[in-house]
Amino acid sequence: MGAESESWDAVVIGSGLGGLACAAYLCAAGKRTVVLEGHYVAGGNSQVFRRKHKGQEWEFDVGIHYIGECGRDGVITAVLNGVGLAERVVFRPLDPDGYSTLHFPDLTFRIPASWEKYRARLLETFPAEREGLEAVLDVMQGVARAGNQLGRNELQMGDLAERAPVFLQWGLRPVTQLFEEFKLSERAVGVLLGEQGCYAVRPSETPVALASGLTDHFLRGAYYPEGGGQVIAARLIEAIRAYGGEVRTNCPVREIRVENGRVAGVVAGRRTRAGQRIDAPIVVSNADLKRTFFELVGESHLAPETVERIRSLKMAVPLFCVYLGLDVDLAERGMPNSNHFIWGDYDIEGVYDALDEGRIPESDMCYVTTASLKDPVTAQIAPRGCTNLQIMTLAPRDYATFGVEVGPADGGRYHRDPEYRRRKQAVTDRLIDQAQDVIPDIREHIVWEEAATPISQERFTRSTGGTSYGIEFSCSQAGPLRVGPGTEIPGLYLCGASTPSGPGIAGVLRGGVTAAGAVLESDLLSPILSGEVFGDREALPPVTDAWDPWRVSH
């Protein structure tokens, strides 16, 4: 087997924020925990990457663009506080009068960070639809409120009939049924779903609970972490190390060992080398759900119905991302600190028709966000006088769209293939053209250009289909219909975007805490949300100006 084995109380596979949160809480509870990450930098979709060009440095976020639940009573705030980190991560608010701006051919709509102002702006925009909009917004607010109470363990499923009948009636039904019930126009529906790329589910398969939850998530405040997404991961890594654990990068897991029907540990290391046996009675996988069961565990250790269930689960739609450095400061032009969602028309359902057919949608559809506007104080994000900008769109699950037959997780090579590069550049050019709706002279100012396909995502995170969102959060795969945190194999637990807490930063952090609670056989979430601190702040290293989250995460 190679080098001598070692023993830990728990192993966490994968260093996404869910895995890091789980490990931090296990360490704070006294369990010696090691996190094993295959990439050279920890953080999963929260990580950043750096580039140098003509003496200038840029830092681009992979997955954190804007998040909610960062206020005083937010889940993210509470989870960080629970391991002594609340004061170590600063969240900067986006423009409260329009944290996101929706662009349609005949309409521009700015979304304010307030249910009251949002309702008023919708009624002002669609005065002829007052009655229907009022009814729909009442349902969405009611469902969101109940969803928050369920997520915080303040409400149990058995209490819904009495305390939250609106959730029982609408929560898991398609949001399109809600809109049809109250006869909303296609234009009003388009605005209500304008940010739905944040979860990437076909409208007719989107649960009302998901659409309402996302809306509520940001209407209570939209934020960006000062220093970029890597800061959250790096602070959690600090806590893990301070509380007796380890985070190892360049250390992929090859096998979850199952002996006598229960977890015995893992085998780690590149397949080209001898494996390292790590003994542990607890293994928490923050890795891709399907790869966890079929590649790391193996079907022979699973019940036939489990195999069938996992195979049937549908992955979420992946993303295509363009990273640009501009030699102009958009803040000096007066550009607001707002996200921009550009839609070519109101047929969002049609976008998913194209994606399922393996095509990039013909109608314009992209998301534009500017890190240097969201965080103007962090020097490494962009050189002085410049702008760090990203453009994204949804992409087909089929890799053949990019001329690739075998994904990198299965040994496929693609990066230098001429046809792959041609198709990738075509999508990149198209997205830059679409971004001209927001920045008309964007092409004149590009000094750095780079793009990532779903295949890039699979290469770095080994996610099935290259998705960032795990299992699709559709009506047939929502809430209790998802998998985890416990499994049929004693000692094996799950966290991450595919578990019941769902995708998104708040979702995976909550899921990490839930998995830690399952391991410890304790409800951690309730005391955390009440302000309890499990970690010892005195054990954390001092805060210094020279602290570099990217280097801490290596």
N, C-alpha and C positions, 0 to 999 in steps of 0.2 A: 504493500500500500504506500510505500515511500517513507516519509518522515514519521517520527513517533506521533502517536495520537495525543490529543489534549482534551481536557474536560471543562465544560462550562455548565452553568445552570440552564442557560437558554441560548439558542442561536436564532438570529433574525436574518432572513435571506432578502437582500435588497435594501437599498438605502433611500428609497423614496420617503417623503415626509411621514407617511403612515408607519413605515418600518422604524424610522428614527424616533417618532413619538412613542411607539410601543416599547422600544428598547430603553428610552429615557425613563419611562415609568417603571419598567421592570428593574432597572438599576437602582432607581430611587427607593424601591421596595426591598432592596437587598439581594436581588438575584444577579449574579455575575452573568452578564450578557454580552455576546459578541455579534456585531453586525458585519455581514459578508457582502461585499459589493463587487461586481464584475468589472465595472468601469473604473477609470483611473481617478475619477472625482465622484464624491458622494452627493446625493441630493435628488436623484431621479429626475422627474420633470421640473423640479424647482431649481435645478442647477443653472449656471451660466457658463458661457465660453468666451474666451478672449482672443482678440486678433490684433496684430500690429500691421500698420500700413504707412510707409513713408514717414516713419518716426512717430506716428500717432497710434494711440491705443484705444480700442473699443471693447466694450463688454456687453454681450447680448443675452437676454433671458431666453431659456428654452420653453418654459411653461407658465411662469407667473407673470400675469399682465395686469390684472386688477382683481381684488378680492374684497369680500364683505366679512362680517363677523369679527371686525377688528376694533370695535368700539369698547366702551367700558364693560358692557354685558355680553360681548361677543364670544363665541365658542373658541375662536383662534386665540384671543386674549387669555381666556381661562385656561386653555391647554398649555400655553407657554408659561403662564403664571404658576401652574401646578408643579412645575419642575424648576421654579425660581428664575424664569427667563423674561417675564413680562417687561421689565424695565430695559432689557437689552435689545429689544427689537422695536424700532420706531416705525409707525405706519403713517404715511402722508396721504391726506384725503385728496381725491380728484375733485374737479369743479362741482360743488354741490348743486349748482343750477343746471348742470348738464354733464354728468359724469360720462354719459355716452350720448352720441349724436347719431340718429338714424337717417340715412339718406335714401330716399326713393325718387323715382323720376320726377314726380310732381309734388313732393313733400319732404321737408326736413323737420325732424322732431328731436328735441333735446330732452333727455330723461333726467328729471331732478331727483335728488336723494331725499325723497319724502313721499309717503303714500298720499298725503293730503294734496301736495303740489302736483304729483303725478296725475291724480284723479282730475284735478282742476284743469290741467293742461290738456288731457285727453278730451274732456268735455268741451273745452274751448276749440280744439282742433276738429272735433266731430259733433257739432251741436245738434244735428238731426238724429244722433244715435244716443242721446242722453239716457233714455230709459234702459236700453240694452246694456250700455257700458256700465251704468250704475249697478245693475244686477250682476254682471260678470265680475266687476271689481269687488263687490261684496262677497261673492263666492271665493274669489282668489285670496282675499285677505283672511277670510274665515279658515280656508284650507291651510294657508301658510301659518296662521297662528296655531292651529292644531298640530301641524307638522313640527313646528318648533317645540311644542310641549311634549310631543312624542319623542323627539330627538333628545330632549333634556330629561327624559324620564319623569316629567311632571304629569304625564297622561299615559294611561295604558290602553292598549287596543280594545280591551273589554269595556272601557269607559266611553267610547266614541258615541254610541247611540244616545247616551244621556247628555254628555258634555260637549260633543262636537259632531252633531248629526250632519253638518255640511261636509265634513271630511268623509264620513261614511257614505254619503250620497255621491260625492264627486271626486274624491281624492285619487282613485285609481282608474277613473274613466278617461278616455282620450280628451285632450283639451279642445279638439275640434268639435266634439259633441257639445261642450259648454258654449262655444261660440255660435253653433247652429241653433241651440236652444233659445238663445236670446237674439238671434237674427242679426248678428254683427256683419258689417260689410267687409269685403276683402281688404280694403285699405285699413280699417281699424284693426283687423286681425293681424295684418302685416306689422303694424306698429307694436301691438301687444307681444308679438313673437320676434321682435327685431333683434334681440340679443340671444336667440336660441342656439346660435353657434357655440355658446358656452357649454352646452351639453350634447349637441349634435344628434338629435333624435327627430325622425320624421314627425311632423305635427300630428298626423292621425294616429300615431303610436306613442305620443307624449302624454304621460299621466298629468292630470290637472295639478297633482301635488308637486310634480317637478317644475312645471311652468310657473306655478304660484311661488314655490320655494325660491327659485332663482330670482324672480322679481323682488320678492321680499328681502332676499339676501343683500341685494345692492341698494334697494330703496332705504335701508337702514344705515347706509353709508358705504361708499366705494373707496378703496384704499390701495396703496402700493407700498411695499416695504422699502424703507430708505436703505440704499446699498444694494438693492436688487434681490431677486429670489433666493440667491445663495445664502443670504443672511439667516433665514429661518433654519435651513439645514445646518449651517455651521454652528449656530447657537445650540441646537439640539445635540450636535456632536460634542460640543463642549460639556454639556450636562452628562451625557453618557460616559465620557472619559472621567469627569470629575467624580461621578458616583460609582466608579469601579468597573466600567465596561470598556469595550474597544470597538472601533470602527476600522475595518480593513478594506482598502480598495485594491483593485487588480486581483481580486480573490473570488472568482465565480464559483458557485456551488454546482457540482455535477450530479449529486444524488442525495436524496433524503433517505437515510437508512431506516428501514422498518424491520424490526426483529421481534419475533413472537407476538406479532399483531400490534405493536406499538412503536412509537418513534424511539430511535436509539441515538440519533445524531445525523451528521451529514458527511459527505466527502466533498472537499473543496479543491480548487486548483484547475489550471488549464488542462484540457484533455491531452495535450501534447507532452505533459509531464506526469510524474507519479502523483497520485492524489494524496491529500492530507485528510486523515480521519479526525473528525472532531466529535467527541461524545457529548451528548446533552439529552436530557429527558423531555425537553421542550424545544420545538422548532416552530417559529412563526414565519410564514412566507408572505413577503410583500412583493413577491415576483408575480409575473403574469399568471392568471388563474389556470388557464389550460396547460401551460408549460409546467406549472407546479404539479398538477395531477398526472399528466401523461409522460413528462420527461424526467421529472425529479423523483416522483413517487413510483409511478409505473402502474399499469392497469391490473397487474396480478395482485396488488394489495387493495384493490377497490372492489366494492360491490358492483355487480353488473348494472344496477339501476343508477349508480353514481356515474359510471362511465357514460351511460346513455344521456344522463342529464347534462353533464359537463360538455359533451360533444354538441348537444343541441343549443347551447347558449350562443347568442349572436354578439359579436364584438361591435363596439361603437365605431362610427365613421372616423377615419383618421384625418389629419390636417396636413396641409402644405404650407410651409413658412418661408418668407423672404426676409432677410436681414440687411438693412441698408444703413450706411453712414453717409450723412449729407454735410456738405461744407457750409451750411447756413444754419443759424440758430432760429428755429421757428418761434421760440418764445419772444424774440425781439420783434418778430412780425405781428405779435399779439395773438398767436394761435392759442386757444384755450386748452386747459389740461383736461381733455376729453377723449374718449375712445370714439372711433368712427366705424359704423357698420354701413356698408354700401350695398344696396340691393338694386338689381336691374329692373325688377318688377315685384309684384306682391305674391307671386305663385311660389311660396316656399315649399309646398308639397312637390312641385315640379322639380325643384332642385334635387330632392332625394330620388325622384324617378331617374334622373340623369346619373346620379352617383351609383344607384343599384344596377344600371346598365353599363357601368364601367367608364362613364364619360365625365369629364369636367363640365359642370353646368354651363350652358351657353349664355344664360343671362348673367350679368355682372353680379358677383356676390363675394365680398371680401371684408376683412376687418383690419383697420389701420390703428396702430397704437404707438405712442412715442415715449420711450423710457426716460429720455432726458427732460421732457416736460413734467413727467410724473415725479421725477427725482432730480431737481436741478443742482443739488449740493454734492452729489457723489462724483468725484472727478473721473473715475475710471470708466464710467458709462459712456462718455463721449468727450473728445477734446474740446477745449474752450472755443466757443463760437460755432460749434457743430451740433448736429442732431442725430440721435440714435432712434431709428424707426423700424418697425416690423409690420409686414403685411401678411395676412393669413387667409386661407380659404379651406373649405371642406374638400376632401379628395376621395375618390373611389377606394373601396377595399381591395379591388383587384389590381395586383402589381403589374399585370399586363398593360395597364394604362401607361406605365412608364417603360414598357419594353422589357420587363424583368420577369423571368419564369420562376426562379428559385430565390427565396428571401435569404438574407445574410445569416439568420439564425440557423438555417439549414445548409450553410456552406456556400450559398450563391455569391458570386462576385459581380458587381454592377457598377461601381463608382466610375470607372474609366470607360465604360461601354459607350461608344459614340451615339447610339440611338437613345439610350437612357439620358445622356447629357443633352441631346437635342430636345427631347420632350420636356425635360426639366426646365431648360431655358425658355421654352415656349410658354410654359405656365408662369414662370417668373416674369417674363415680359408682359404678359397679359395682366398680371396683378399690378405691376408698376403703372401700366396704362390706366387701370381702374383707380389707382390711388391719386391720379391727376384730378379726380373730382374734388379732392380735399386740398392737394398741393399741386396746382396747375403746372409749375415749372420744375417738378421733382427731378426729371431726367437731367436737367442742367446742373444739378448739384450732387449727384451720386459720386462718392469717392470710394465707397466700399459696397460690394454686392455679393451676397451669398444666399443659398437657398437649401432647404431640407425637405425631402419627400417623406412619405410614410415609411419608405424603405430605410431611410436614415434613422428614423425613430426605432425601427426594429433592430437595427444594427447596435444602437447604444443601450436600449432598454430591454430587448428581446420580447417586446410586446407582440402578441399575435395580431397580425394584420397592420402593425405599425400604428395602432391607436394610442392616444394619450388618455382615453377615458375608460379603459377596461371594458367590461361587459356593458352593452347598451342598456341604458336606464329606461326601457320602454315599459308599456303597461304589463306585458307578459313577463318582465324581468325586473320588477320594481320591489323595493322593500323586502318583505319576508320571502319573496320568490328568488332572492339572490342567495349567495353561498357564504357561510361563515358567521361569526369568527371561529366557532368550533367545527370539527370535522369528524367523520366516522372513525378516524385513526387516533387513538389516544395519544396525546402529546403534540398533535399537529394542529396548528391554528393558522388563520388567514387574516390579513389586513390589506388595505389598498382600495383602489377605485372600484373593484368588482364586488366588494362586500356590501351588506345592506346600507351602510352609511353613504355609499355612492362616491362619485368623482368630485373633483374640485378640492381646493386646499382645505377648506373647513371640513369637507366630507372625509378626506383621508386622515386628517389629524384626529377627528372624532373616532374614526375606525381604528386607528392605532391605539387610542386609549381604551376603546371597547375590547380589543384583542388582549391588551395587557390585563384588563379587568377579568376577562375570561380565564386567563392563565392563573391569576391570583385568586380566582373565585370570589371576586369582590366587585361591587359597583363603584368604580372610580369616578364615573362621569358626574354623578350628583354632587359629591363633595368638591370636585374640581370647579364645577359651575357655581358653587357656593363660596368659592374663594380659598379653599384649602390648598396649602402648599405641601407637597410630599418631598420635594428635594431640599437639600441643605444649601442655601444660598452662599453660606460661608465657604463651602468647598469649591465653588466656582472660581475660575481664574479671574484676576482683575481685568477691568475694561481698559483698553489702551487705544490711543489714536492710531497706532501702527497695525492694529488688528486687521487681517485680510481674510474674509470669509472663504474666498476661493482656495487659498492655501491651507486654511484650517481643514477644509473638506477633502484634502488629499490623504 
